[in-house]
Amino acid sequence: MFLFASNGLNIALTLGLVLIFVGLSYLVNKTINKDPNSVKKGFIWYYLFLLIVLVVFVAVDLLLFNMDLLKILNSIVDGFIGVVKDSIGAIVGTVVTIFIVIIIMKLVVVFIKRASEKEGPMQKRVTTILKVVKSITRYIVYLVALLVILALWGINVLPALAGLGILGLVIGMGAQSLIKDFISGFFIIFEHHFDVGDIIEVNGYKGEVVDIGLKTTKIRNWKQDTKIIANGSIGELTNYSNTPSVAVIAFGIGYDEDIQKTIELLKKELPKFRKIFPEIIEDPTVLGVTDLADSSVNITVLVKTETEKHYGVERAVRQGIKEILDENNISIPFPQMVVHKPE
């Protein structure tokens, strides 16, 4: 047992212990963060070390002030055991409730995953509705579990429910944008404006719908950037998944070339691309002459493809047209200017 005559000295030593504890915490944290690979591994050991040091410093500080450490520990343990005995029913009920919540959410996730894996004509629609069901189920289960736990600990939940109703009214008056998002999300889902997996454009942002909730919609573009848009802010949108896509290929040939021969050649050769690209749903269409430009006669070809599959097809068909024209000695002229000099 350490005895000190001066309380001032004891206070000074206590402050010293606090400073040492803070310094050790800083040094250990600094050491762990130096190696990014060891952050996760060192996280638990860091807090375990701090807990042990804290217990040691508190014990030393109690000895400095001449306190009976064993007596204090016994009183803490006795008090803890007493609380556990008095609340054993509530504790067991809380643990069981949390366990049931975890099981329910796991079952919901498994059910949604299996249902999403089934292929069918309404697959995207089913996936969209299942995501919303999961979100609503999570909120309902968590709310019911909270009320059950409060009831287990002796709290009257009826006034709490009444209070939640009043609180909800107050929040509703001040959170009109949130309510607008929920209402918009409801109509988006059940009026089938778009589904998960559709390609849409909203507010100038185009991409694939990766998630739909009652409050927000997540859209991922071709660069893999994900944008979260509040449902209430979705006004006019374009859904590219409702109709096939069309690749438009325009090119020019020289004025001295045989236009009809070129068109007939393309009508003969272009259908071969349908065997190469299964995403082409119809034989390419040669519209004919669409412009008499300064240096060339422009011809346009249309290729109908599956939704949003026209980008790669357009590049490949354009290259193929160039190769067809080269093989048949049909020139694609450079820009040129004819200057007439008066006599």
VOBA-1610 file (N, C-alpha, C; in pm, whole numbers, padded with zeros to 5 digits, always signed):
BEGIN
Met+00085-00118+00000Met+00000+00000+00000Met+00089+00124+00000Phe+00060+00214-00098Phe+00140+00336-00108Phe+00063+00448-00037Leu+00135+00517+00054Leu+00074+00626+00130Leu+00151+00754+00100Phe+00080+00858+00076Phe+00146+00987+00053Phe+00082+01091+00144Ala+00167+01173+00203Ala+00117+01270+00301Ala+00042+01383+00234Ser+00075+01416+00111Ser+00018+01533+00046Ser-00083+01492-00059Asn-00208+01546-00045Asn-00308+01521-00148Asn-00270+01590-00279Gly-00199+01703-00266Gly-00154+01774-00386Gly-00061+01688-00469Leu+00027+01614-00402Leu+00116+01525-00474Leu+00038+01413-00542Asn-00064+01361-00473Asn-00148+01256-00533Asn-00218+01305-00660Ile-00269+01428-00654Ile-00338+01485-00771Ile-00239+01503-00885Ala-00117+01550-00850Ala-00015+01569-00953Ala+00021+01436-01019Leu+00036+01330-00938Leu+00066+01199-00993Leu-00049+01147-01080Thr-00172+01176-01038Thr-00287+01135-01118Thr-00286+01203-01255Leu-00258+01333-01255Leu-00249+01405-01382Leu-00136+01348-01468Gly-00025+01309-01401Gly+00085+01247-01474Gly+00043+01116-01540Leu-00034+01035-01466Leu-00084+00910-01522Leu-00175+00935-01643Val-00260+01037-01633Val-00349+01071-01745Val-00268+01110-01868Leu-00164+01194-01847Leu-00081+01236-01959Leu-00006+01117-02021Ile+00043+01027-01936Ile+00112+00908-01987Ile+00016+00822-02069Phe-00108+00806-02021Phe-00207+00725-02092Phe-00238+00786-02229Val-00257+00920-02231Val-00285+00987-02359Val-00166+00973-02453Gly-00044+00988-02400Gly+00075+00974-02484Gly+00090+00834-02541Leu+00067+00732-02459Leu+00074+00594-02508Leu-00031+00569-02616Ser-00151+00620-02594Ser-00257+00603-02694Ser-00216+00662-02828Tyr-00158+00783-02823Tyr-00116+00850-02946Tyr-00006+00773-03016Leu+00093+00727-02941Leu+00207+00655-03001Leu+00163+00523-03063Val+00077+00447-02992Val+00031+00320-03046Val-00053+00341-03171Asn-00140+00439-03167Asn-00224+00469-03283Asn-00139+00510-03402Lys-00036+00590-03378Lys+00054+00636-03484Lys+00129+00516-03544Thr+00172+00424-03458Thr+00246+00307-03506Thr+00160+00218-03594Ile+00034+00199-03555Ile-00056+00112-03632Ile-00087+00174-03768Asn-00110+00305-03771Asn-00149+00371-03896Asn-00035+00383-03995Lys+00089+00358-03953Lys+00202+00363-04047Lys+00191+00254-04152Asp+00139+00139-04114Asp+00125+00026-04206Asp-00022+00005-04237Pro-00068+00045-04358Pro-00212+00031-04390Pro-00260-00113-04383Asn-00172-00210-04411Asn-00213-00350-04411Asn-00239-00402-04270Ser-00183-00335-04169Ser-00198-00384-04032Ser-00306-00311-03955Val-00377-00219-04022Val-00478-00141-03949Val-00588-00229-03894Lys-00641-00320-03982Lys-00751-00406-03937Lys-00705-00502-03828Lys-00584-00559-03845Lys-00534-00653-03746Lys-00502-00583-03615Gly-00446-00462-03625Gly-00405-00391-03504Gly-00517-00319-03434Phe-00633-00310-03500Phe-00744-00235-03442Phe-00787-00294-03307Ile-00808-00426-03303Ile-00854-00491-03179Ile-00746-00486-03072Trp-00622-00516-03113Trp-00512-00514-03015Trp-00488-00375-02960Tyr-00511-00274-03041Tyr-00494-00136-02995Tyr-00588-00104-02880Tyr-00716-00134-02897Tyr-00812-00103-02792Tyr-00798-00198-02673Leu-00756-00321-02698Leu-00731-00413-02586Leu-00615-00363-02501Phe-00510-00315-02566Phe-00394-00260-02494Phe-00436-00137-02412Leu-00514-00048-02475Leu-00558+00071-02402Leu-00645+00034-02282Leu-00729-00068-02296Leu-00813-00110-02185Leu-00729-00162-02068Ile-00627-00245-02099Ile-00541-00299-01993Ile-00465-00186-01924Val-00408-00093-02003Val-00334+00020-01944Val-00426+00106-01860Leu-00549+00127-01906Leu-00644+00209-01830Leu-00676+00144-01696Val-00699+00011-01697Val-00729-00059-01571Val-00611-00049-01475Val-00490-00067-01526Val-00371-00057-01440Val-00357+00083-01382Phe-00375+00185-01464Phe-00361+00323-01416Phe-00468+00358-01313Val-00592+00310-01335Val-00699+00336-01237Val-00666+00267-01105Ala-00615+00143-01111Ala-00577+00072-00989Ala-00467+00145-00915Val-00366+00192-00988Val-00257+00267-00925Val-00309+00396-00864Asp-00400+00462-00934Asp-00454+00588-00882Asp-00535+00565-00755Leu-00610+00455-00747Leu-00685+00423-00626Leu-00591+00396-00509Leu-00480+00330-00539Leu-00380+00305-00433Leu-00318+00434-00385Leu-00298+00528-00477Leu-00239+00657-00437Leu-00326+00729-00335Phe-00458+00716-00351Phe-00550+00782-00259Phe-00591+00692-00143Asn-00512+00583-00123Asn-00530+00496-00006Asn-00670+00434+00000Met-00718+00387-00115Met-00849+00323-00121Met-00832+00172-00128Asp-00931+00100-00073Asp-00927-00045-00072Asp-00975-00097-00207Leu-00878-00140-00289Leu-00909-00181-00424Leu-00997-00306-00428Leu-00966-00403-00339Leu-01045-00526-00337Leu-01190-00499-00298Lys-01206-00409-00203Lys-01342-00376-00157Lys-01422-00311-00270Ile-01357-00223-00343Ile-01425-00157-00455Ile-01461-00259-00563Leu-01369-00348-00596Leu-01396-00450-00697Leu-01510-00541-00654Asn-01509-00579-00526Asn-01617-00666-00475Asn-01752-00597-00484Ser-01754-00468-00450Ser-01882-00395-00456Ser-01931-00384-00600Ile-01836-00363-00695Ile-01876-00354-00836Ile-01931-00488-00885Val-01860-00597-00850Val-01904-00730-00893Val-02037-00765-00831Asp-02054-00736-00699Asp-02181-00765-00632Asp-02295-00686-00694Gly-02268-00559-00725Gly-02372-00477-00786Gly-02410-00527-00924Phe-02309-00569-01002Phe-02335-00621-01136Phe-02418-00750-01129Ile-02378-00839-01035Ile-02452-00966-01020Ile-02595-00939-00977Gly-02615-00842-00890Gly-02750-00807-00846Gly-02836-00756-00959Val-02777-00670-01043Val-02852-00617-01158Val-02890-00729-01254Val-02793-00821-01276Val-02820-00932-01367Val-02932-01020-01313Lys-02930-01049-01181Lys-03035-01132-01121Lys-03171-01066-01133Asp-03175-00936-01109Asp-03304-00865-01114Asp-03357-00852-01257Ser-03265-00850-01354Ser-03307-00825-01492Ser-03284-00944-01583Ile-03270-01063-01526Ile-03237-01179-01606Ile-03343-01207-01713Gly-03470-01186-01678Gly-03578-01209-01775Gly-03570-01112-01891Ala-03548-00983-01860Ala-03539-00882-01965Ala-03416-00905-02053Ile-03305-00945-01990Ile-03183-00969-02067Ile-03201-01085-02163Val-03257-01197-02111Val-03279-01313-02197Val-03378-01279-02309Gly-03485-01207-02275Gly-03583-01167-02377Gly-03522-01078-02484Thr-03434-00986-02442Thr-03368-00897-02538Thr-03279-00976-02632Val-03201-01069-02575Val-03112-01151-02657Val-03193-01234-02757Val-03302-01295-02708Val-03386-01376-02797Val-03448-01291-02908Thr-03493-01170-02872Thr-03553-01081-02972Thr-03452-01044-03080Ile-03331-01008-03037Ile-03226-00973-03134Ile-03194-01093-03223Phe-03190-01211-03162Phe-03161-01334-03239Phe-03270-01358-03343Ile-03396-01340-03304Ile-03508-01360-03397Ile-03501-01259-03511Val-03467-01132-03479Val-03455-01029-03582Val-03347-01068-03684Ile-03233-01115-03634Ile-03125-01156-03723Ile-03169-01271-03814Ile-03239-01370-03754Ile-03286-01484-03833Ile-03385-01439-03940Ile-03479-01351-03902Ile-03578-01303-03999Ile-03511-01232-04116Met-03416-01142-04087Met-03350-01067-04192Met-03265-01159-04282Lys-03204-01262-04220Lys-03127-01358-04300Lys-03220-01434-04395Leu-03337-01477-04343Leu-03433-01548-04427Leu-03484-01459-04540Val-03508-01332-04511Val-03555-01239-04615Val-03449-01224-04723Val-03322-01210-04682Val-03213-01196-04779Val-03201-01320-04867Val-03210-01439-04805Val-03200-01564-04881Val-03317-01578-04978Phe-03437-01545-04931Phe-03556-01554-05017Phe-03543-01460-05137Ile-03501-01336-05110Ile-03488-01238-05219Ile-03380-01280-05317Lys-03270-01334-05266Lys-03162-01377-05354Lys-03207-01490-05446Arg-03277-01589-05389Arg-03324-01701-05471Arg-03430-01657-05572Ala-03520-01569-05527Ala-03623-01522-05619Ala-03563-01439-05732Ser-03455-01365-05703Ser-03392-01282-05805Ser-03317-01365-05907Glu-03274-01484-05868Glu-03197-01570-05959Glu-03285-01643-06059Lys-03415-01648-06035Lys-03505-01717-06128Lys-03524-01632-06253Glu-03502-01693-06369Glu-03515-01621-06494Glu-03659-01624-06543Gly-03696-01516-06611Gly-03832-01507-06663Gly-03853-01373-06728Pro-03965-01356-06797Pro-03991-01230-06867Pro-04011-01111-06774Met-04050-01138-06650Met-04073-01030-06553Met-03961-01023-06449Gln-03842-01069-06486Gln-03734-01080-06389Gln-03697-00944-06330Lys-03682-00843-06414Lys-03642-00711-06364Lys-03750-00652-06274Arg-03874-00675-06310Arg-03985-00625-06229Arg-03986-00692-06091Val-03966-00825-06090Val-03962-00899-05964Val-03847-00851-05877Thr-03730-00831-05937Thr-03614-00784-05861Thr-03640-00648-05799Thr-03703-00559-05873Thr-03734-00425-05821Thr-03826-00433-05700Ile-03935-00508-05713Ile-04031-00518-05603Ile-03968-00586-05482Leu-03884-00686-05504Leu-03820-00755-05391Leu-03727-00662-05315Lys-03658-00573-05384Lys-03570-00478-05314Lys-03652-00385-05226Val-03767-00342-05275Val-03852-00255-05194Val-03909-00332-05075Val-03950-00457-05098Val-04002-00540-04989Val-03896-00558-04881Lys-03772-00577-04922Lys-03664-00593-04825Lys-03648-00467-04740Ser-03653-00351-04806Ser-03638-00224-04734Ser-03752-00204-04634Ile-03876-00228-04679Ile-03991-00209-04590Ile-03987-00309-04475Thr-03953-00436-04506Thr-03946-00539-04402Thr-03844-00503-04295Arg-03729-00452-04338Arg-03625-00415-04242Arg-03676-00309-04144Tyr-03743-00205-04196Tyr-03795-00099-04108Tyr-03900-00154-04011Ile-03991-00236-04061Ile-04098-00288-03977Ile-04042-00379-03868Val-03950-00471-03906Val-03892-00565-03809Val-03815-00490-03702Tyr-03736-00392-03741Tyr-03658-00316-03642Tyr-03748-00238-03548Leu-03856-00181-03599Leu-03947-00104-03515Leu-04018-00196-03415Val-04069-00310-03464Val-04137-00405-03374Val-04040-00458-03269Ala-03917-00490-03308Ala-03818-00539-03213Ala-03787-00436-03106Leu-03778-00309-03146Leu-03752-00202-03050Leu-03866-00192-02948Leu-03990-00199-02995Leu-04103-00190-02904Leu-04108-00311-02809Val-04076-00431-02860Val-04073-00551-02776Val-03967-00538-02668Ile-03848-00491-02705Ile-03740-00476-02606Ile-03777-00373-02500Leu-03838-00263-02542Leu-03881-00162-02444Leu-03984-00221-02348Ala-04078-00300-02401Ala-04178-00364-02314Ala-04113-00462-02218Leu-04010-00536-02261Leu-03941-00631-02173Leu-03873-00561-02056Trp-03828-00440-02077Trp-03760-00364-01970Trp-03857-00279-01889Gly-03985-00307-01906Gly-04085-00243-01820Gly-04132-00107-01866Ile-04104-00072-01990Ile-04146+00058-02042Ile-04281+00041-02110Asn-04377+00126-02075Asn-04510+00120-02135Asn-04502+00173-02278Val-04526+00084-02374Val-04507+00122-02514Val-04628+00195-02572Leu-04744+00189-02504Leu-04861+00257-02558Leu-04841+00408-02563Pro-04795+00471-02453Pro-04764+00615-02464Pro-04655+00642-02566Ala-04559+00546-02578Ala-04452+00564-02676Ala-04509+00565-02817Leu-04608+00475-02844Leu-04670+00473-02976Leu-04746+00603-03004Ala-04817+00651-02901Ala-04887+00778-02917Ala-04788+00892-02943Gly-04678+00887-02867Gly-04575+00989-02888Gly-04514+00981-03027Leu-04495+00857-03078Leu-04442+00841-03212Leu-04537+00898-03316Gly-04669+00883-03289Gly-04767+00939-03383Gly-04759+01091-03388Ile-04750+01154-03268Ile-04738+01300-03264Ile-04606+01345-03325Leu-04499+01271-03290Leu-04368+01305-03345Leu-04367+01291-03496Gly-04433+01185-03546Gly-04441+01167-03690Gly-04515+01280-03758Leu-04622+01332-03692Leu-04696+01445-03749Leu-04608+01569-03755Val-04533+01593-03646Val-04445+01710-03642Val-04336+01699-03748Ile-04274+01579-03756Ile-04168+01559-03855Ile-04223+01570-03996Gly-04346+01518-04015Gly-04407+01523-04146Gly-04428+01666-04195Met-04464+01754-04104Met-04484+01894-04141Met-04352+01961-04177Gly-04244+01916-04115Gly-04116+01978-04142Gly-04031+01903-04241Ala-04075+01787-04285Ala-03997+01705-04377Ala-04079+01672-04501Gln-04130+01776-04564Gln-04215+01755-04681Gln-04138+01693-04797Ser-04009+01729-04810Ser-03929+01671-04919Ser-03912+01521-04901Leu-03897+01477-04773Leu-03883+01335-04747Leu-04011+01261-04784Ile-04125+01317-04746Ile-04254+01255-04781Ile-04273+01254-04933Lys-04230+01362-04998Lys-04240+01369-05144Lys-04157+01258-05209Asp-04037+01232-05152Asp-03952+01125-05204Asp-04021+00990-05190Phe-04082+00965-05073Phe-04150+00838-05049Phe-04266+00818-05145Ile-04348+00923-05162Ile-04464+00912-05250Ile-04420+00890-05394Ser-04317+00965-05437Ser-04266+00949-05574Ser-04209+00809-05594Gly-04135+00758-05493Gly-04080+00623-05503Gly-04189+00518-05514Phe-04299+00538-05439Phe-04411+00444-05444Phe-04469+00438-05585Phe-04494+00555-05647Phe-04554+00555-05780Phe-04456+00508-05887Ile-04326+00537-05870Ile-04227+00489-05966Ile-04228+00337-05971Ile-04236+00274-05854Ile-04228+00129-05845Ile-04356+00063-05894Phe-04469+00111-05847Phe-04594+00041-05876Phe-04659+00087-06007Glu-04615+00198-06064Glu-04661+00234-06197Glu-04562+00189-06304His-04454+00122-06258His-04359+00057-06349His-04294+00157-06444His-04246+00270-06387His-04174+00366-06471His-04041+00309-06517Phe-03971+00242-06428Phe-03848+00172-06465Phe-03819+00067-06358Asp-03732-00028-06393Asp-03697-00137-06302Asp-03546-00141-06283Val-03503-00221-06189Val-03361-00245-06170Val-03305-00312-06296Gly-03197-00258-06349Gly-03139-00310-06472Gly-03173-00229-06595Asp-03272-00139-06586Asp-03308-00055-06700Asp-03203+00055-06720Ile-03191+00100-06844Ile-03105+00214-06877Ile-03194+00337-06888Ile-03171+00435-06801Ile-03254+00555-06800Ile-03165+00680-06801Glu-03228+00791-06831Glu-03160+00920-06824Glu-03246+01015-06741Val-03189+01066-06632Val-03260+01156-06542Val-03173+01279-06519Asn-03230+01396-06543Asn-03158+01522-06517Asn-03022+01524-06587Gly-03017+01470-06709Gly-02894+01471-06785Gly-02796+01362-06749Tyr-02831+01273-06657Tyr-02742+01165-06614Tyr-02798+01033-06666Lys-02718+00962-06744Lys-02764+00839-06807Lys-02686+00720-06753Gly-02756+00613-06721Gly-02689+00494-06670Gly-02789+00384-06639Glu-02736+00277-06579Glu-02817+00160-06544Glu-02869+00174-06401Val-02996+00144-06381Val-03055+00147-06247Val-03004+00026-06170Val-02931+00051-06061Val-02875-00059-05982Val-02954-00082-05854Asp-03032+00017-05812Asp-03111-00001-05689Asp-03224+00101-05687Ile-03339+00057-05637Ile-03454+00146-05621Ile-03506+00131-05479Gly-03522+00241-05410Gly-03582+00242-05278Gly-03698+00338-05275Leu-03766+00345-05163Leu-03877+00440-05153Leu-03828+00584-05152Lys-03704+00606-05109Lys-03652+00743-05099Lys-03559+00779-05214Thr-03471+00690-05254Thr-03371+00723-05355Thr-03361+00615-05462Thr-03300+00654-05573Thr-03269+00563-05683Thr-03121+00577-05715Lys-03052+00464-05734Lys-02909+00465-05765Lys-02890+00429-05912Ile-02814+00513-05983Ile-02788+00494-06126Ile-02637+00489-06147Arg-02591+00388-06220Arg-02448+00373-06250Arg-02424+00391-06399Asn-02334+00484-06434Asn-02308+00509-06575Asn-02198+00418-06629Trp-02158+00438-06753Trp-02063+00348-06819Trp-01924+00360-06758Lys-01895+00469-06685Lys-01767+00484-06617Lys-01768+00423-06478Gln-01879+00356-06442Gln-01897+00292-06312Gln-01913+00393-06198Asp-01948+00516-06233Asp-01982+00616-06130Asp-02128+00599-06093Thr-02155+00595-05964Thr-02292+00576-05916Thr-02347+00708-05862Lys-02462+00746-05912Lys-02528+00868-05867Lys-02656+00833-05792Ile-02673+00893-05675Ile-02793+00869-05594Ile-02887+00988-05613Ile-03006+00961-05663Ile-03103+01066-05695Ile-03225+01049-05607Ala-03267+01156-05541Ala-03390+01152-05461Ala-03509+01132-05554Asn-03598+01042-05518Asn-03713+01011-05604Asn-03800+01133-05629Gly-03807+01222-05531Gly-03889+01341-05547Gly-03836+01437-05652Ser-03706+01427-05685Ser-03647+01517-05784Ser-03651+01460-05925Ile-03704+01338-05939Ile-03715+01277-06072Ile-03839+01331-06141Gly-03818+01416-06240Gly-03930+01470-06316Gly-03945+01393-06445Glu-03902+01456-06553Glu-03904+01388-06682Glu-03783+01295-06692Leu-03806+01173-06738Leu-03697+01078-06757Leu-03718+01003-06886Thr-03609+00950-06937Thr-03613+00868-07058Thr-03570+00727-07022Asn-03654+00629-07054Asn-03623+00489-07030Asn-03586+00425-07163Tyr-03457+00397-07178Tyr-03409+00342-07305Tyr-03432+00191-07315Ser-03477+00129-07207Ser-03493-00016-07206Ser-03630-00061-07258Asn-03720+00034-07284Asn-03853-00005-07331Asn-03855-00036-07480Thr-03756+00012-07554Thr-03753-00009-07699Thr-03612-00049-07741Pro-03598-00116-07858Pro-03465-00148-07908Pro-03386-00022-07941Ser-03253-00036-07945Ser-03165+00075-07983Ser-03134+00067-08132Val-03095+00181-08189Val-03064+00188-08331Val-02927+00252-08349Ala-02839+00182-08421Ala-02709+00238-08457Ala-02723+00310-08591Val-02680+00435-08596Val-02689+00516-08718Val-02548+00536-08772Ile-02524+00484-08893Ile-02391+00493-08954Ile-02403+00572-09083Ala-02341+00689-09086Ala-02341+00773-09206Ala-02200+00779-09263Phe-02187+00769-09394Phe-02057+00775-09461Phe-02076+00832-09600Gly-01966+00871-09662Gly-01975+00932-09794Gly-01894+00857-09898Ile-01940+00862-10024Ile-01864+00807-10138Ile-01846+00920-10240Gly-01753+00899-10331Gly-01726+01003-10429Gly-01840+01024-10527Tyr-01846+01145-10584Tyr-01952+01178-10680Tyr-01940+01096-10807Asp-01821+01047-10835Asp-01804+00971-10958Asp-01830+00822-10941Glu-01872+00780-10820Glu-01900+00638-10796Glu-02045+00605-10834Asp-02068+00476-10860Asp-02203+00429-10895Asp-02283+00411-10766Ile-02379+00500-10741Ile-02454+00500-10615Ile-02538+00373-10602Gln-02610+00335-10706Gln-02697+00219-10699Gln-02617+00091-10677Lys-02502+00082-10742Lys-02416-00034-10724Lys-02369-00043-10579Thr-02333+00071-10521Thr-02287+00073-10381Thr-02398+00029-10287Ile-02520+00079-10311Ile-02633+00044-10224Ile-02663-00106-10234Glu-02663-00161-10355Glu-02691-00303-10373Glu-02582-00388-10307Leu-02457-00342-10315Leu-02346-00413-10253Leu-02362-00418-10101Leu-02402-00306-10041Leu-02420-00301-09897Leu-02538-00388-09853Lys-02647-00388-09931Lys-02761-00471-09896Lys-02726-00620-09899Lys-02630-00654-09983Lys-02587-00794-09993Lys-02492-00832-09880Glu-02401-00743-09842Glu-02294-00776-09748Glu-02332-00751-09601Leu-02410-00648-09575Leu-02435-00610-09435Leu-02513-00714-09354Pro-02607-00790-09414Pro-02676-00891-09333Pro-02584-00995-09270Lys-02461-01009-09321Lys-02367-01104-09264Lys-02328-01066-09120Phe-02339-00938-09088Phe-02303-00894-08953Phe-02399-00949-08847Arg-02519-00986-08890Arg-02616-01038-08794Arg-02572-01172-08738Lys-02496-01249-08817Lys-02444-01377-08769Lys-02327-01356-08672Ile-02256-01247-08691Ile-02139-01218-08606Ile-02183-01158-08472Phe-02286-01072-08477Phe-02332-01003-08356Phe-02475-01046-08325Pro-02494-01136-08227Pro-02630-01183-08194Pro-02720-01074-08138Glu-02660-00961-08093Glu-02743-00853-08040Glu-02815-00775-08149Ile-02779-00796-08277Ile-02852-00735-08388Ile-02981-00813-08409Ile-03096-00744-08400Ile-03225-00814-08404Ile-03290-00809-08542Glu-03239-00726-08633Glu-03291-00719-08769Glu-03175-00696-08864Asp-03195-00736-08991Asp-03091-00707-09090Asp-03071-00555-09103Pro-02946-00511-09118Pro-02921-00368-09135Pro-02999-00311-09253Thr-03044-00187-09239Thr-03124-00121-09341Thr-03042-00010-09406Val-03031-00014-09539Val-02962+00093-09613Val-03067+00195-09655Leu-03065+00312-09592Leu-03167+00412-09623Leu-03149+00471-09762Gly-03024+00476-09810Gly-02997+00537-09939Gly-02925+00669-09920Val-02934+00755-10022Val-02865+00884-10018Val-02939+00978-09924Thr-02870+01028-09823Thr-02932+01118-09725Thr-02875+01258-09731Asp-02767+01279-09809Asp-02713+01415-09818Asp-02618+01423-09938Leu-02629+01534-10011Leu-02533+01565-10117Leu-02438+01670-10062Ala-02329+01624-10004Ala-02236+01713-09936Ala-02141+01778-10036Asp-02053+01864-09986Asp-01961+01937-10072Asp-01865+01843-10145Ser-01819+01737-10076Ser-01717+01652-10135Ser-01762+01508-10154Ser-01883+01475-10109Ser-01924+01335-10115Ser-02075+01322-10123Val-02116+01203-10165Val-02257+01163-10159Val-02273+01077-10035Asn-02351+01125-09938Asn-02362+01057-09808Asn-02475+00955-09808Ile-02441+00837-09756Ile-02537+00726-09744Ile-02548+00689-09597Thr-02670+00656-09552Thr-02693+00623-09411Thr-02744+00479-09398Val-02688+00410-09299Val-02727+00272-09269Val-02779+00268-09126Leu-02891+00198-09103Leu-02949+00180-08970Leu-02937+00033-08929Val-02897+00012-08802Val-02886-00125-08749Val-02961-00129-08616Lys-03069-00207-08612Lys-03148-00219-08489Lys-03089-00328-08400Thr-03066-00293-08272Thr-03003-00387-08179Thr-03085-00397-08051Glu-03042-00487-07965Glu-03100-00494-07832Glu-03070-00364-07757Thr-03145-00340-07650Thr-03134-00215-07577Thr-02991-00185-07534Glu-02944-00066-07575Glu-02812-00015-07536Glu-02697-00105-07579Lys-02719-00186-07685Lys-02610-00270-07737Lys-02560-00215-07871His-02602-00095-07907His-02571-00043-08040His-02434+00022-08050Tyr-02371+00053-07936Tyr-02244+00125-07942Tyr-02135+00040-08009Gly-02114-00081-07958Gly-02013-00169-08017Gly-02049-00211-08159Val-02179-00235-08182Val-02223-00275-08317Val-02196-00163-08416Glu-02222-00040-08375Glu-02199+00074-08464Glu-02053+00084-08506Arg-01962+00067-08410Arg-01820+00074-08443Arg-01778-00038-08539Ala-01828-00160-08510Ala-01790-00275-08593Ala-01846-00263-08735Val-01971-00221-08748Val-02032-00208-08881Val-01966-00096-08960Arg-01931+00012-08893Arg-01862+00121-08963Arg-01728+00074-09020Gln-01655-00004-08939Gln-01528-00061-08987Gln-01554-00158-09102Gly-01660-00239-09089Gly-01691-00333-09195Gly-01727-00264-09325Ile-01801-00153-09318Ile-01836-00079-09440Ile-01711-00026-09507Lys-01618+00025-09428Lys-01492+00075-09485Lys-01418-00038-09558Glu-01414-00157-09500Glu-01345-00270-09563Glu-01418-00314-09691Ile-01551-00313-09690Ile-01628-00351-09809Ile-01601-00254-09923Leu-01602-00124-09891Leu-01577-00024-09995Leu-01435-00036-10051Asp-01339-00063-09962Asp-01200-00077-10009Asp-01185-00198-10100Glu-01249-00310-10064Glu-01238-00432-10145Glu-01299-00414-10285Asn-01396-00325-10297Asn-01463-00304-10425Asn-01420-00173-10492Asn-01309-00117-10444Asn-01250+00004-10505Asn-01348+00120-10513Ile-01430+00134-10410Ile-01521+00247-10399Ile-01457+00349-10307Ser-01434+00467-10358Ser-01355+00566-10283Ser-01441+00644-10183Ile-01378+00674-10069Ile-01436+00766-09972Ile-01352+00893-09980Pro-01403+00998-10043Pro-01318+01113-10078Pro-01279+01196-09957Phe-01164+01261-09971Phe-01122+01362-09874Phe-01195+01492-09905Pro-01209+01579-09805Pro-01268+01710-09833Pro-01185+01782-09941Gln-01253+01837-10040Gln-01183+01903-10149Gln-01261+02026-10194Met-01190+02118-10258Met-01252+02242-10303Met-01208+02267-10449Val-01304+02295-10533Val-01277+02326-10672Val-01282+02477-10691Val-01174+02535-10741Val-01165+02679-10761Val-01174+02706-10910His-01269+02791-10949His-01287+02831-11091His-01225+02968-11113Lys-01133+02974-11207Lys-01069+03101-11241Lys-01128+03157-11369Pro-01190+03272-11360Pro-01251+03327-11482Pro-01146+03358-11588Glu-01183+03339-11719Glu-01091+03367-11829Glu-01069+03518-11841
//
